Amino acid sequence: MSRRIFGITVKSQGALCYNETMKANHGSRRGPALSEQEDGRMKEGKKLIVTIGRQYGSGGSEIGARLAKELGIHFYDKNILRMNSDQSGIKESYYYLADEKAGNKLLYKIIKSLTPEKGSPSFGSDLVSADNLFRFQSEVIRKLAAEESCVIMGRCADYVLEGAEGLVRVFLYADMEYREKRISDLGYYEPRDIRKNIKRIDRERRDYHRYYTGRDWENVENYDLMLNTASLGTEGAMEAIRAYLRIKEYEL
């Protein structure tokens, strides 16, 4: 079964890859601004859980935060690490060390000898292994999704929440030149180190996703919507997500 939007046929199953070609088809056509509906908040109705996977530098955090604000729902990114700590009793810094890194053996060696800030729940000697931290994190993500509509950034949430009510899985990508420019503007690294760090972080995310899910991080079959942010820009990517949600009959 398929639907038509902006002259493009969209299958009801599988990912919609939205890039410059589709942008050209819809031009400046836009739906009503979300801020003009329900004071910028989703109308009561279907639950919506948006997970966002992203290549480093593609604009995922900005897009996720803005989307959540427009929809009037919570945005979970780094702040989810504090929630992991609160639930598990494990020091928050341990989660930062393990965050989106696959089976970090060095992390395990470092923290195995340390005592969690709030004391060690009796979960065995592997309490602070990277795998156990991932299990704690996954449980937090499932509880969030069960309780409310929200936007969740990374952390294999697309896999952890597979089959959940209202799940929409988004992946953002862009060419290297676009991502280098974004990272340069943020001033995180010396210019000569930007490309090296983009490749390193992408590799860590790719390995992390494969390690915990057994899946290819960038495989179109794992997502409902894949967006080229270099072609669309931030606003175009957000409009593509809005359009997809309208297709899926969410009342924005």
N, C-alpha and C positions, 0 to 999 in steps of 0.2 A: 504494500500500500504506500502511496506517496502523496505529498502535498506540493502546491506551487507557491513560491514566494519570490517576488522580484524577478519573475520569469525563469526561475531555476527550479528544477524538480528535486525535491528533498525526500529521500526514503524515510519511512517511519522507523526503520532499524538501521543501525550503523552510523558512522560519523559523517557529519556534513563538514567538508573542508571548505572554508570560506576565505578567499584570497582576493587579489586585485581584480580578477575577472568578475567575481560576484559583486564587488564594490562598484564596478563600472555599470553593472546592470541595474542597481537600485538607485545610483546617483544620490540625489539629495532627499529622496523620499524617506520620511521618518514618521514613526508613530507618535502619539501624544507623549510629552515629556512626563517621566515618572513623577517628578516633583509636583505636577499638577493633579495627580491622582492620589487620593487618600493621604495627603500631606507627605508624599514621597514614600509611602509604605505599601507593602503588598496588601491587597484585600484579603480578608479572612477566606480560607478555602483550602486548596491543596497544599500539602507540605512541599517545600522546595529545599533540596540540599544540593548546592553547586560545589563540585570539587574542581580545583584548578591545578593541573600540572603545567610546568613551564620550563623552557630552556632559560638558563641564566641570562639576564639582561633583556628579556623579551617584554618586560613590563607587567609581569603577573601580579606583583604585590599591589601596584597602583590600581590595576583594573579590578582586582578582587575587592580591595577596600572601597573603591568608588561604587561598584555594583552593590555591595552589601549596604552601603549608606543609602543608595537610591531605593533599594527594596525595603529598607527599614529592618534588616535582620543582622545578626552578629557575623563578624568576620574573624576567623581563627587562623592565625599564622604562627609567629613566634610565641604569642601569648598562650598557645596550647601547651607549651612546655611547662609553664607555671601550673596549669591545671593538672598536668601529669604528676608534678611534684606534690601538689596538694593531696591528690588521691592516693599516691603510692607511699608517701613518706620519704621518698628519695630526693636528695638534694637536687635543686633545679639545675645546677651547673653540670651535673652528670648527663642530663638530657641534652644540653647544648653541645656537649662533646660528641654525643652519639647522633645528633640530629642529621638525618638524611645521609648517613654514611653507613656502608654495609659491613656488618659484623666486625666492628673496629676492635682488633686484637690489642692494639696499644691501649685503647680506652679501658679494656677489661683489666689489663695488667695494672694500670694506674689506679683504678677505683676499687679493685677487689680488696685492697688493703685499707681502704678508707671506710669510715663509719657514716652512713647517711645522716643528714642534719637532724632529722626527726626520729632517729632510731630505726632499727632494721626489723621490718615485719618478718615473721617466720616463714619466708617463702623459699628457704634453701640457700645453698652457697652461690647460686647463680643470680641472686637478686639483682645485682647491678651489671649483669652482662648486657651487651647491646641487644641481644635477642629478647631478654626479659623486659628491657626498657621499651622495646617496640611493642611487646604485648600489652604493657601498661598503657602506652599511648593509644593503641588500637581500641582498647576498652573505653578510654575517655572519648574517642571519636565516635564510637557507636552510641554511647550514652547521649552525647550532644545531638546526634542525628535523630535519636528516638524522641528527644524532648522538644526540639524546635527546628524551624527553618534556619539555615545558615549557609555561609560560604566558607569552605575549608581549603587552605592552600597546601598543596603537596602532601608529604607524609603518607603516600600510598593510600590516601583516603578513597580514591576511585575503586581500589581493590578491597579495602577493609569494609566498605559500605555496599559492596556488590549486592544487588537485589533489594536494597532499601527503598522504601516508599519515597517518591519524588526526587530520585537521584538524577542529576544532570552532570555528566563528566566532560570537562573542557580541557583542552591542551593548547598552550600558546607557544608559538615558535617564531623565529625570525632569522634573517641572514646574519652572518658574522659582523659585517660592517655596521648594521643598525645597532646591534647589541654592543659593539665596541663604543659607539658614540654615546649610547645611554649610560654605560658604566663610566666612561670618561667624564661625562657631565656631573656624575655623582661624586667624583673625586676619591673613589675607594682605593685606587691603585695608581702607581706610577704608569705613565703612558706605555712604556716598554713592556710592562707586566700584564696589561689588560687582557690580551688574547690568551696568554698562557693560563690566567686564572679563570677565564670563561670556559676554556676547555677542561680544566681541572674540575670545576664545580659541576659542569655537565656530566663528566665521567662519574663523579661521586653519586650524583642523582640517578644516573643510568644504572650503576652497579647496585645501589641501594634498592631500587625498584625491582631489579631482576632477582636480587638475593631474597627479598621477602615475598615476592609475588610469583616468581618464575616466569615473568612476562617481559616483553620488550617495552621499555618505557615510552618509546616514540611510535609504537604500532597503532595505526589508525583504528584497528578493531577494538582497542581498549577504551575508546572515547566516543561521545555523542557528537562532539563539535571540536574541530581543530581550526585554529585561527592564525593566520600569518600577520603578526602585528607590524612587521616592516611595511607590508602593503596597505594595511587598513589604518594604522595609527591607533592610538588609545581609544579615541571616540568611536572610530569605525568598528573596532573589536567589541566595544560595549554595545553598540547598536546591533551587531550580529548576534550577540547573546540575547538581547531583548527580543529580536525577531524570532529566534529559536524558541524562546519561552512562550511567545504568542502562538507559534505553531503547535506547541504542546498544550495549549489552552490554559496557561496560567494567567490569572487576572492581575495585571501589573498596575 
